[in-house]
Amino acid sequence: MIDWTFSVIITLMLIALYLYGRFSSRKRAALQQESKDSFLEFAHHNCKELKISPKNCQVINYNTQINKNAPNYQPQEGEESFYEFLNKDSSSVELVDVIRSKIICDFIENNEVKQRFSTIVDYDNTVVSFKLNMQDYISVYIDEQSSLDNYFVDVSFLEKEINFTSTT
């Protein structure tokens, strides 16, 4: 009798843990998107916007390898199961390739480079170059109350799907 009850309780706990994991990952993704949107809204209203032509930007390959067992490693969606996460050995090293690109934009005024801005994104450099060249300009937001080193490069255009039927 005790074995049966214990099995049911363990099964219910595993189901609850599974459902919690699925719900929390969706909730976390929604919160991340919400925080991105609210930060962009804040930047639009409280920071100075510089519009930089894509011709003044370059994209370089910034691929790297990261230890999959490091505590700060963030797996991609569906890359790692909850069971694998629990069983990872932090003392072992398992390198995984991470595709990244670095966008470097020069703010040019009177034919002189006034400031260089850069950001790193988790996209292939070919995709970034293609989408960057489709833009009219790249927005860089600078907090004027602090130094020029406190800036944000708006790369939200990378998340948008490409519309090949558009005439503009």
C-alpha positions as CSV (number, residue, x, y, z in Angstrom):
1,M,0.0,0.0,0.0
2,I,2.8,2.4,0.9
3,D,4.7,1.7,-2.3
4,W,1.7,2.5,-4.5
5,T,0.9,5.7,-2.7
6,F,4.6,6.8,-2.9
7,S,4.6,6.0,-6.6
8,V,1.5,8.2,-7.2
9,I,2.9,11.1,-5.2
10,I,6.2,10.9,-7.1
11,T,4.4,10.7,-10.4
12,L,2.2,13.7,-9.6
13,M,5.3,15.7,-8.4
14,L,7.1,14.9,-11.7
15,I,4.1,16.0,-13.7
16,A,3.8,19.2,-11.7
17,L,7.5,19.9,-12.2
18,Y,7.2,19.3,-15.9
19,L,4.2,21.6,-16.2
20,Y,5.9,24.3,-14.1
21,G,9.0,24.1,-16.3
22,R,6.9,24.6,-19.5
23,F,4.9,27.4,-18.0
24,S,7.9,29.2,-16.5
25,S,9.9,29.1,-19.8
26,R,6.9,30.7,-21.7
27,K,6.5,33.3,-18.9
28,R,10.2,34.0,-18.9
29,A,10.1,34.5,-22.7
30,A,7.1,36.8,-22.4
31,L,8.8,38.8,-19.7
32,Q,12.0,39.2,-21.7
33,Q,10.0,40.5,-24.7
34,E,8.0,42.8,-22.4
35,S,11.2,44.2,-20.8
36,K,12.8,44.8,-24.3
37,D,9.7,46.7,-25.4
38,S,9.5,48.8,-22.3
39,F,13.3,49.6,-22.5
40,L,12.9,50.6,-26.2
41,E,9.9,52.8,-25.1
42,F,12.1,54.4,-22.4
43,A,15.0,55.0,-24.8
44,H,12.7,56.6,-27.4
45,H,11.4,59.1,-24.8
46,N,14.4,59.8,-22.6
47,C,17.5,59.5,-24.8
48,K,19.0,61.3,-27.7
49,E,18.6,59.3,-30.9
50,L,21.4,59.3,-33.5
51,K,20.4,57.9,-36.9
52,I,23.4,56.2,-38.6
53,S,23.4,55.2,-42.2
54,P,24.0,51.4,-42.8
55,K,26.8,52.5,-45.2
56,N,28.7,53.7,-42.1
57,C,28.3,50.3,-40.4
58,Q,30.2,47.1,-40.8
59,V,29.4,43.6,-39.6
60,I,32.1,41.2,-38.5
61,N,32.0,37.5,-37.6
62,Y,32.2,37.2,-33.8
63,N,31.6,33.4,-33.4
64,T,32.9,31.8,-30.2
65,Q,32.8,28.7,-28.1
66,I,31.2,28.6,-24.7
67,N,31.4,25.9,-22.0
68,K,28.0,24.3,-21.9
69,N,28.5,23.2,-18.3
70,A,29.3,26.7,-17.0
71,P,26.8,28.1,-14.6
72,N,26.1,31.2,-16.7
73,Y,25.5,29.3,-19.9
74,Q,22.0,30.0,-21.3
75,P,20.8,27.2,-23.6
76,Q,18.8,28.0,-26.7
77,E,15.1,27.0,-26.8
78,G,14.8,23.2,-26.9
79,E,18.5,22.6,-26.8
80,E,18.6,21.1,-23.4
81,S,16.0,19.1,-21.5
82,F,15.3,19.6,-17.8
83,Y,16.8,16.2,-17.0
84,E,20.1,17.2,-18.8
85,F,20.2,20.5,-17.0
86,L,19.9,18.7,-13.6
87,N,22.6,16.2,-14.5
88,K,25.3,18.5,-15.9
89,D,28.7,18.3,-14.4
90,S,30.1,21.7,-13.7
91,S,33.6,20.4,-13.4
92,S,33.7,19.0,-17.0
93,V,34.2,21.2,-20.1
94,E,32.0,20.7,-23.1
95,L,32.4,23.5,-25.7
96,V,29.5,24.5,-27.9
97,D,29.7,26.8,-30.9
98,V,27.8,30.1,-30.6
99,I,27.1,32.1,-33.8
100,R,27.5,35.8,-33.2
101,S,28.1,39.0,-35.1
102,K,29.5,42.3,-34.1
103,I,27.9,45.4,-35.6
104,I,30.2,48.5,-35.6
105,C,28.7,51.8,-36.7
106,D,30.5,55.1,-37.1
107,F,28.7,58.4,-36.4
108,I,30.1,60.8,-39.0
109,E,29.6,64.5,-38.8
110,N,31.4,67.0,-41.2
111,N,33.2,64.0,-42.8
112,E,34.8,63.1,-39.4
113,V,34.1,60.1,-37.3
114,K,32.7,61.6,-34.0
115,Q,31.9,58.4,-32.2
116,R,32.0,54.6,-32.8
117,F,29.2,52.4,-31.5
118,S,29.2,48.6,-31.4
119,T,27.0,45.8,-30.2
120,I,27.1,42.0,-30.3
121,V,24.1,40.0,-31.5
122,D,23.5,36.2,-31.7
123,Y,22.9,36.1,-35.4
124,D,24.9,35.0,-38.4
125,N,26.9,37.8,-40.0
126,T,25.4,37.2,-43.4
127,V,21.9,37.6,-42.1
128,V,22.9,40.7,-40.1
129,S,24.5,42.3,-43.1
130,F,21.5,41.6,-45.3
131,K,19.0,42.9,-42.9
132,L,21.2,45.9,-42.0
133,N,21.5,46.9,-45.6
134,M,17.7,46.9,-46.0
135,Q,17.4,49.6,-43.3
136,D,17.2,53.3,-44.0
137,Y,19.2,54.0,-40.8
138,I,20.3,52.4,-37.5
139,S,19.1,54.1,-34.3
140,V,21.6,54.6,-31.5
141,Y,20.2,56.0,-28.3
142,I,22.6,58.0,-26.0
143,D,21.8,58.9,-22.4
144,E,23.0,62.5,-22.4
145,Q,23.0,62.7,-18.6
146,S,25.9,60.3,-18.5
147,S,28.9,59.8,-20.8
148,L,28.9,59.0,-24.5
149,D,29.9,55.4,-23.5
150,N,26.4,54.8,-22.2
151,Y,24.5,54.0,-25.4
152,F,22.1,51.4,-26.9
153,V,22.1,50.3,-30.5
154,D,18.6,49.4,-31.6
155,V,18.8,46.0,-33.4
156,S,15.1,45.2,-33.2
157,F,15.1,45.0,-37.0
158,L,16.9,41.7,-36.8
159,E,13.9,40.0,-35.2
160,K,11.5,41.1,-38.0
161,E,10.7,38.8,-40.9
162,I,11.9,39.9,-44.3
163,N,9.0,40.9,-46.6
164,F,10.0,40.2,-50.2
165,T,6.7,41.4,-51.6
166,S,7.1,45.0,-50.3
167,T,7.8,47.6,-53.0
168,T,9.4,50.1,-50.6
